[in-house]
Every structure is written in structure tokens, then in C-alpha cells.
Amino acid sequence: MVLKPSRTISGALAAISAGGGPQLDIPALAEQAEVSVARLSQLDQGYLDAIDLPELDRLCQILGRSPNDLLGYEADW
């Protein structure tokens, strides 16, 4: 089982920006969520194998999204 971004963080940022939400880029989001830019970029690109629940919670709170909006399931078989 592999978790893959169903909508990338960048995609979520674009949707928020289009809807008049906060204007955040990856570095600004990383700073607010207390996550490294590299880690957030890996998540955005689908290369991160795991994410800590507190990190995911902070990202969801900042973006106003649910974990399901940011992560999706993709079977590896």
C-alpha cells in the first residue's frame, strides 16, 4: 500500500488561491507548518513514503483541507 498525493499540495494551494484564500507558496507553507521545504516538496511530488500525523494535521489546518484532500490511496499491485 502506497499513499500518493491525490491532489498535490501545490494543487491545493492553487485551489485556495483561486478561491480567494491565503496566498502561500511552498516555502511559506513549510514555515507555517513547521515542516522542511524539502519534505514538503517530496510530499508535493509524491516521493514521500510517510508523513507524521502532527505534520499532516498542521498542513490540513493551514490549508483548510482534510487529509483526504491531500492524500489518496494508490494500490501498488
Number of C-alpha atoms within 10 A of each C-alpha: 8 14 18 21 22 16 17 19 24 18 14 17 20 16 14 17 14 11 9 9 13 12 12 17 13 17 15 12 21 20 11 13 20 12 16 14 15 12 14 23 18 13 22 22 14 18 14 16 10 10 12 7 10 10 15 17 15 17 23 17 13 14 20 13 14 13 15 12 15 22 19 14 12 12 8 7 5
